[in-house]
């Protein structure tokens, strides 16, 4: 019984490997992957740079700064993004 179940799994694994090799061999794979990484990472960087700017300005003015969302205000960029999307 176990031998019968292993054969289709091996075939599926080899089919998956073939598909992955085809995808990785595509000339568009690297540009698409880089584009996805850029689209995912740059907004996060911009949001957290804004948070750092707010924290520094709050320190200059001797106040707490954005502290309402998450521990030490670390979720503030996400709250700002949601607020922007809901406006």
C-alpha positions as CSV (number, residue, x, y, z in Angstrom):
1,X,0.0,0.0,0.0
2,X,2.8,2.4,0.9
3,X,4.6,1.8,-2.4
4,X,1.6,2.7,-4.3
5,X,1.3,6.1,-2.6
6,X,5.0,6.9,-3.0
7,X,5.1,6.6,-6.8
8,X,2.6,9.5,-7.5
9,X,4.4,11.6,-4.9
10,X,7.7,11.0,-6.7
11,X,6.1,11.9,-10.0
12,X,4.6,15.0,-8.5
13,X,8.0,16.0,-7.0
14,X,9.8,15.6,-10.3
15,X,7.0,17.5,-12.1
16,X,7.4,20.4,-9.6
17,X,11.2,20.3,-10.1
18,X,10.7,20.5,-13.8
19,X,8.3,23.5,-13.5
20,X,10.7,25.3,-11.1
21,X,13.6,24.7,-13.4
22,X,11.6,26.1,-16.3
23,X,10.6,29.2,-14.3
24,X,14.1,29.8,-13.0
25,X,15.6,29.4,-16.5
26,X,13.2,32.0,-17.9
27,X,14.9,35.3,-18.9
28,X,12.1,37.3,-17.2
29,X,12.5,35.6,-13.8
30,X,15.2,37.9,-12.4
31,X,13.6,41.2,-13.5
32,X,10.2,40.1,-12.2
33,X,11.7,39.0,-8.9
34,X,13.6,42.2,-8.5
35,X,10.5,44.3,-9.3
36,X,8.4,42.4,-6.7
37,X,11.1,42.9,-4.1
38,X,11.4,46.7,-4.9
39,X,7.6,47.1,-4.8
40,X,7.4,45.3,-1.4
41,X,10.5,46.8,0.3
42,X,10.6,50.5,-0.7
43,X,7.3,51.5,0.9
44,X,8.4,49.8,4.1
45,X,11.7,51.7,4.1
46,X,9.9,55.0,3.4
47,X,7.4,54.4,6.2
48,X,10.0,53.6,8.8
49,X,12.2,56.5,7.7
50,X,9.2,58.7,8.4
51,X,8.9,57.1,11.8
52,X,12.6,57.8,12.5
53,X,12.1,61.4,11.4
54,X,9.1,61.8,13.7
55,X,11.0,60.2,16.6
56,X,14.0,62.6,16.1
57,X,11.8,65.6,15.8
58,X,9.9,64.6,18.9
59,X,13.2,64.3,20.7
60,X,14.2,67.8,19.6
61,X,10.9,69.1,21.0
62,X,11.2,67.0,24.2
63,X,8.0,65.0,23.6
64,X,7.2,61.3,23.1
65,X,6.4,61.3,19.4
66,X,4.3,58.6,17.8
67,X,3.7,56.0,20.5
68,X,0.1,55.0,20.2
69,X,0.3,52.1,17.8
70,X,2.3,49.0,18.8
71,X,5.3,48.8,21.1
72,X,7.3,52.0,20.9
73,X,5.2,53.1,17.9
74,X,6.7,50.5,15.6
75,X,3.3,49.9,13.9
76,X,2.7,53.6,13.2
77,X,3.8,53.4,9.5
78,X,1.2,50.7,8.9
79,X,-1.5,52.7,10.7
80,X,-0.5,55.7,8.5
81,X,-0.8,53.6,5.3
82,X,-4.2,52.3,6.3
83,X,-5.4,55.8,7.1
84,X,-4.2,57.0,3.7
85,X,-5.9,54.1,1.9
86,X,-9.2,54.7,3.8
87,X,-9.3,58.5,3.0
